């Protein structure tokens, strides 16, 4: 599964990547937990790309995995920052999900959800 994700990312086909993840999650009725290298590749993609729509789709898949909840928010915030978009609701979403706000997440949040 990881190879397909990396393949789609290298080709810039993130929509296909998300569709693949959705179909695998539905067909297996399981929650997918990616390898660290896959997470790093996804994060790198969102650092250089402001694809907020696809980031939201991926966020929806990852946020339900407790060990990936903070990572999912991190990727979504990176997409918003890269796109130069803001969303005043982010701070409340993070607090509601019990995500600790520190380090790079705090910097990203400041850009996306200024006080």
C-alpha positions in Angstrom: 0.0 0.0 0.0 2.8 2.4 0.9 4.3 1.9 -2.6 1.1 3.1 -4.3 1.0 6.2 -2.1 4.5 7.1 -2.8 4.0 6.4 -6.6 1.0 8.8 -6.7 2.8 11.4 -4.7 5.9 11.3 -7.0 3.6 11.8 -10.0 1.7 14.6 -8.3 -1.5 12.6 -8.3 -2.7 13.3 -4.8 -6.3 12.9 -5.7 -5.6 9.3 -6.8 -3.7 8.8 -3.6 -6.6 9.8 -1.5 -9.1 7.8 -3.6 -6.8 4.7 -3.2 -6.7 5.2 0.6 -10.4 5.6 0.8 -11.1 2.5 -1.2 -8.6 0.4 0.8 -10.0 1.7 4.1 -13.6 0.9 3.0 -12.9 -2.5 1.5 -10.8 -3.7 4.5 -13.0 -2.0 7.1 -9.8 -1.1 8.9 -8.0 2.1 9.9 -4.8 2.5 7.9 -1.6 3.4 9.8 1.1 4.6 7.4 4.8 4.2 7.8 6.8 7.2 9.0 8.4 7.6 5.5 4.9 7.9 4.0 3.9 10.5 6.5 7.1 12.4 5.7 6.4 12.3 2.0 2.8 13.5 2.5 4.0 16.4 4.7 6.6 17.4 2.2 3.9 17.5 -0.5 1.8 19.9 1.5 4.8 22.1 2.4 5.2 23.0 -1.3 1.6 22.9 -2.3 -1.5 24.7 -1.2 -4.0 22.0 -2.0 -6.4 22.6 0.8 -9.2 20.5 -0.7 -7.2 17.3 -1.0 -5.6 18.0 2.4 -9.0 18.0 3.9 -9.8 14.7 2.3 -6.6 13.2 3.7 -7.2 14.8 7.1 -10.6 13.1 7.2 -8.9 9.7 6.7 -6.1 10.3 9.2 -7.8 12.2 12.1 -9.6 9.1 13.3 -6.4 7.3 14.0 -5.4 8.4 17.5 -1.7 8.1 16.9 -2.0 10.2 13.8 -4.4 12.9 14.9 -1.8 15.5 15.6 0.0 14.6 12.3 -3.2 15.0 10.4 -3.7 18.5 11.8 -0.1 19.3 11.0 -0.5 18.3 7.4 -3.7 20.3 7.1 -2.2 23.4 8.6 0.8 23.1 6.3 -1.5 23.1 3.3 -3.4 26.1 4.6 -0.1 28.0 5.2 1.3 27.1 1.8 -2.0 28.4 0.2 -1.9 31.5 2.4 -5.3 30.8 3.7 -6.7 31.4 7.2 -9.4 29.6 9.2 -10.4 31.0 12.6 -11.8 27.7 13.6 -8.5 25.8 13.7 -7.7 26.7 17.3 -11.0 25.4 18.5 -10.7 22.2 16.5 -7.3 21.5 18.0 -8.5 22.1 21.5 -11.6 20.0 21.0 -9.5 17.1 19.8 -7.1 17.5 22.7 -4.1 18.3 20.5 -1.1 19.9 22.4 -0.1 23.1 20.6 3.7 23.5 20.6 6.7 23.9 18.4 6.1 24.0 14.6 2.4 23.3 15.1 2.1 26.6 17.2 3.9 28.5 14.4 1.6 27.1 11.7 -1.4 27.8 13.8 -0.3 31.4 14.2 -0.2 31.8 10.4 -3.4 30.0 9.7 -5.4 31.2 12.7 -4.0 34.5 13.9 -5.2 35.8 17.3 
